[in-house]
Amino acid sequence: MGINSSAPQVLLFCLMIYARKQEEGKTILIYHFKELLKLARRENLHRIFFWVFLITLLSTLGGYLFEDLSVRDSLWWSIVTLTTVGYGDISPSTMGGRVIAVVVMFFGIGLLGMLSATLASIMIEKKLKKERGLSSYKLKNHIILCEWNHRTRVIFRELCDDVNTSDTPIVLIAPLEQKPLDDERLLFIRGEVNEESLSSANLTEASTVIIVGDDQMLESARDAKSVLSVLTVESLNPDVYTIVELESEKNVQHCQRANANEIIVGGMISSTLISRAALNHGITHVVSELLSSQFGNELYKVDLPQSYQGKSFLTLLTEMKEQHQALVIAVQKQDGNLLSNPAADYQLQSGDALIMISENSPVFA
């Protein structure tokens, strides 16, 4: 009974996801079409197409008048002659038709050569602009990565491997000469993190911004640059979720004032993990498995199902393990406070989120 009643809800959810994907796909298609029109005008492609159309029209008219062909056969003969293919199924027999054929063949060689060369230059230029980070993107719900180093490389790999973000566009902003990875999932914008580069990355429609420290700078200057990047991002789009990496714990307060959503102090995390490993041998293997999306179980954050509102944490813990093979380890309240290993009688409330360990992200009907 439960399965049958939940089936329409699952179907409706799938249809909503499909509709959203279709809408995003149309938006991206329209953007690329507009960009193509701009390039066509700049490269005078419209003039080449005009001359191709004019010659095809005149030769079709000539074939109709001189060779006594139907409009359809005359159009076919004009196109075959213009492209210098020459199937030989229709050939001119009158002097007027032959003169037209010679003119069309000479013009066809030149026009098609110009068209091919122009299209090739457009494609090469577009490819070079992307590789050199000179393009701009009109994306939605994408992720923006700021700076490039070995940590950013790992972040990119993990995002691509995770099922929830494997299809999410990722835009890198970094002061590099060219794109650091030959991966079509990584979009590149060259430059520092400022209003111009963030606008090219379409920050206003982004879902998440990840700011990583610049390894080329000293610790104090590195954190100062990260704080400034957070301020720039939050001033342009306060609704985007901002994650920032810091080197020193004393700079956390500055990022908090800048309204960063999550602040990660790299040195403190690694030091704490090393000390835990010294006290509890082998614990780093568990942590590595939970943090990596490439193997084993992972950490997930999901909204509390409505059916569990008002129930105890113990009930939730038991049923999640039995029904989804998932282990709930914490509850994040609506105000952002985190309850690790809540009391057994804690009553779950609307707006709570669950932090759980599972092999796959649980799906609730």
C-alpha positions in Angstrom: 0.0 0.0 0.0 2.8 2.3 0.9 4.7 1.7 -2.3 1.6 2.3 -4.4 0.7 5.5 -2.7 4.2 6.9 -3.0 4.5 6.0 -6.7 2.7 9.1 -8.0 4.8 11.3 -5.8 8.0 9.8 -7.1 6.7 10.2 -10.7 5.8 13.8 -10.0 9.3 14.4 -8.6 10.9 12.8 -11.6 8.8 15.0 -14.0 9.8 18.1 -12.1 13.5 17.3 -12.3 13.1 16.5 -16.0 11.3 19.8 -16.6 14.0 21.8 -14.8 16.7 20.1 -16.8 14.9 20.8 -20.0 14.5 24.5 -19.0 18.2 24.8 -18.2 19.1 23.1 -21.4 17.0 25.5 -23.4 18.6 28.5 -21.6 22.1 27.2 -22.4 21.1 26.5 -26.1 19.7 30.1 -26.5 22.9 31.6 -25.0 25.1 29.6 -27.4 22.8 30.6 -30.4 23.1 34.3 -29.5 26.9 34.0 -29.2 27.0 32.3 -32.6 25.0 35.1 -34.2 27.4 37.7 -32.7 30.3 35.8 -34.2 28.6 35.5 -37.5 28.0 39.3 -37.7 31.6 40.0 -36.7 33.0 37.7 -39.3 30.6 38.9 -42.0 29.1 35.4 -42.4 25.7 37.0 -43.1 27.2 38.5 -46.3 28.6 35.2 -47.5 25.2 33.5 -46.9 23.5 36.4 -48.8 25.7 35.9 -51.9 25.2 32.1 -51.7 21.4 32.6 -51.5 21.4 35.2 -54.3 23.5 33.0 -56.7 21.4 30.0 -55.9 18.2 32.0 -56.6 19.5 33.4 -59.9 20.8 30.1 -61.2 17.6 28.4 -60.2 15.7 31.0 -62.2 18.2 30.6 -65.1 17.7 26.8 -65.2 14.0 27.2 -65.1 14.1 29.7 -68.1 16.9 28.3 -70.3 16.8 24.6 -69.6 13.0 24.2 -69.2 13.4 22.5 -65.8 10.9 22.4 -63.0 11.6 24.7 -60.1 12.6 21.7 -57.9 15.0 20.2 -60.5 16.4 23.7 -61.2 17.1 24.3 -57.5 18.7 20.9 -57.2 20.9 21.6 -60.2 21.9 25.0 -58.8 23.0 23.6 -55.5 24.9 20.7 -57.1 26.7 23.1 -59.4 27.4 25.7 -56.7 29.0 23.1 -54.5 31.0 21.7 -57.5 29.8 18.2 -56.7 28.5 17.5 -60.2 26.4 14.3 -60.0 25.7 14.6 -63.7 22.0 13.6 -63.4 21.1 17.1 -64.8 23.3 19.0 -67.1 22.8 22.2 -69.2 22.3 21.8 -72.9 21.7 25.4 -74.0 24.3 28.1 -74.3 22.5 30.2 -71.7 22.4 27.3 -69.2 26.1 26.6 -69.7 27.1 30.2 -69.2 25.2 30.2 -65.9 26.8 26.9 -64.9 30.3 28.3 -65.5 29.6 31.5 -63.5 28.0 29.5 -60.6 31.0 27.0 -60.5 33.6 29.8 -60.3 31.6 31.7 -57.7 30.9 28.5 -55.8 34.6 27.6 -55.4 35.3 31.1 -54.0 32.3 31.4 -51.7 32.5 27.9 -50.3 36.2 28.4 -49.7 35.5 31.7 -47.8 32.7 30.0 -45.8 34.8 27.1 -44.8 37.8 29.3 -43.8 35.5 31.6 -41.8 33.7 28.8 -39.9 37.1 27.2 -39.1 38.5 30.5 -37.8 35.4 31.0 -35.6 35.7 27.5 -34.1 39.4 27.9 -33.5 39.0 31.3 -32.0 36.2 30.1 -29.7 38.3 27.1 -28.6 41.4 29.4 -27.9 39.3 31.8 -25.9 38.0 29.0 -23.7 41.5 27.6 -23.2 42.9 31.0 -22.4 40.0 31.9 -20.0 38.7 34.8 -22.1 35.1 33.6 -22.4 32.1 34.4 -20.3 29.3 31.9 -19.3 25.6 32.1 -18.7 25.0 29.2 -16.4 22.7 28.4 -13.6 23.2 26.6 -10.3 26.8 26.1 -11.0 29.9 26.0 -8.8 32.7 28.6 -8.9 36.2 27.7 -7.8 38.6 30.5 -6.9 42.4 29.9 -7.3 44.1 26.7 -8.6 46.5 24.5 -6.7 46.8 20.8 -5.6 43.8 21.2 -3.2 41.6 22.7 -5.9 42.5 19.8 -8.2 41.3 17.4 -5.5 38.1 19.5 -4.9 37.3 19.4 -8.7 37.9 15.6 -8.9 35.6 15.0 -5.9 32.9 17.2 -7.2 33.0 15.3 -10.6 33.0 11.9 -8.9 30.0 12.7 -6.7 26.6 11.7 -8.1 25.0 14.9 -6.9 27.4 17.2 -8.7 28.8 15.1 -11.6 26.7 17.1 -14.1 27.0 20.5 -12.4 29.1 23.1 -14.4 32.3 24.1 -12.6 33.9 27.5 -13.4 37.5 28.2 -12.3 38.7 31.7 -11.7 42.5 31.8 -11.5 45.4 34.0 -12.7 46.8 31.4 -15.1 47.8 31.7 -18.7 45.6 28.8 -19.9 43.2 26.2 -18.6 45.1 23.9 -16.2 43.1 20.7 -17.0 42.0 19.2 -20.3 38.6 18.4 -19.0 35.4 19.7 -20.7 33.6 19.8 -17.3 36.0 22.6 -16.1 35.3 26.0 -17.5 38.1 28.6 -17.1 38.2 32.4 -16.6 41.6 34.0 -16.4 42.1 36.7 -13.8 41.9 37.6 -10.1 38.7 37.2 -8.1 37.0 40.6 -8.8 33.7 42.0 -10.0 34.7 41.5 -13.7 35.7 37.8 -13.4 32.8 37.0 -11.2 30.4 38.6 -13.6 31.9 36.5 -16.5 31.3 33.4 -14.3 27.7 34.6 -13.8 27.9 34.8 -10.0 24.3 36.0 -9.7 23.1 32.5 -10.8 25.7 30.4 -9.0 24.8 28.0 -6.2 28.2 27.8 -4.5 31.5 29.6 -4.4 34.7 27.9 -3.1 37.6 30.2 -2.2 40.9 28.5 -1.7 44.1 30.2 -0.5 46.7 31.4 -2.9 49.8 29.3 -2.4 52.0 31.9 -4.1 51.5 34.3 -1.1 52.6 34.4 2.5 50.2 33.1 5.1 48.9 36.5 6.3 48.6 37.9 2.8 46.9 34.7 1.7 44.2 35.0 4.3 43.8 38.7 3.6 43.2 37.9 -0.1 40.7 35.2 0.8 38.7 37.6 3.1 38.7 40.2 0.4 37.4 37.6 -2.1 34.6 36.7 0.3 33.6 40.4 0.7 33.5 40.8 -3.1 31.4 37.7 -3.6 28.9 38.5 -0.8 28.5 42.1 -2.0 27.6 40.9 -5.5 25.4 38.0 -4.5 24.5 37.6 -0.7 22.4 34.5 -1.5 25.3 32.4 -2.8 26.7 29.7 -0.5 30.3 30.7 0.2 33.0 28.3 1.4 36.4 29.7 2.2 39.8 28.2 3.2 42.0 30.0 5.7 45.5 29.3 7.0 45.1 31.0 10.5 42.3 30.6 13.0 42.7 34.2 14.0 41.2 35.3 10.7 38.0 33.3 11.1 36.2 36.3 12.7 37.0 38.4 9.6 35.4 35.9 7.3 32.4 35.7 9.7 31.9 39.4 9.4 32.1 39.1 5.7 29.2 36.6 5.9 31.0 33.5 4.7 28.8 30.4 5.1 31.5 27.9 6.0 35.1 28.6 7.1 37.7 25.8 7.0 41.0 26.3 8.7 43.3 23.9 6.9 46.1 23.7 9.3 43.8 23.2 12.3 41.9 20.4 10.7 45.1 18.5 9.6 46.7 19.0 13.1 43.6 17.8 14.9 43.3 14.7 12.6 46.9 13.8 13.2 46.5 14.1 17.0 43.3 11.9 16.8 45.3 9.3 14.8 48.0 9.3 17.4 45.4 8.6 20.1 43.2 6.2 18.1 45.3 4.3 15.5 43.6 3.9 12.2 40.9 6.5 12.6 42.2 8.5 9.6 41.1 5.6 7.3 37.5 6.0 8.4 37.7 9.8 8.0 39.2 9.4 4.5 36.5 7.1 3.4 33.7 9.4 4.6 35.2 12.4 3.0 36.0 10.8 -0.4 33.3 10.2 -3.0 35.5 7.7 -4.9 34.9 4.7 -2.6 33.0 3.4 0.4 30.4 5.3 2.5 30.0 9.0 2.5 28.6 11.9 4.5 25.3 13.3 3.3 23.1 16.1 4.5 19.3 15.6 3.8 16.2 17.4 4.9 14.1 15.7 7.5 11.3 13.7 6.0 7.9 15.1 7.0 6.8 11.8 8.3 9.4 12.0 11.1 8.5 15.4 12.5 7.6 15.1 16.2 9.2 11.6 16.5 12.2 10.8 18.7 15.7 10.6 17.4 15.9 7.0 18.5 13.0 6.1 16.2 14.6 7.9 13.3 18.0 6.2 14.0 16.4 2.7 14.1 14.2 3.1 11.0 17.0 4.8 8.9 19.3 1.9 9.6 16.6 -0.7 8.9 15.1 0.9 5.8 18.0 2.7 4.2 21.1 1.2 5.7 22.0 4.7 6.8 23.5 5.9 10.1 22.3 9.3 11.3 25.1 10.9 13.4 23.9 14.5 13.8 21.0 16.9 13.4 21.3 20.4 12.1 18.6 22.7 13.4 16.9 25.4 11.3 19.0 28.1 13.0 22.2 26.4 12.0 23.2 24.8 15.3 24.5 21.3 15.0 23.6 18.5 17.5 26.1 15.7 17.2 24.8 12.4 18.5 21.5 13.8 19.9 19.8 12.4 22.9 17.6 9.4 22.2 14.4 11.3 23.2 15.2 14.4 21.2 12.1 15.3 19.3 12.7 16.1 15.6 11.3 19.4 14.3 10.3 20.9 11.0 13.4 22.5 9.4 15.8 20.0 10.9 18.4 18.5 8.5 20.1 15.1 9.0 23.8 14.4 8.8 24.2 10.7 7.9 26.6 8.1 6.8 25.4 6.1 3.8 26.8 4.4 0.7 24.3 6.4 -1.5 22.2 9.4 -0.8 18.9 8.2 0.6 15.8 9.0 -1.3 12.6 9.5 0.7 9.1 9.1 -0.8 
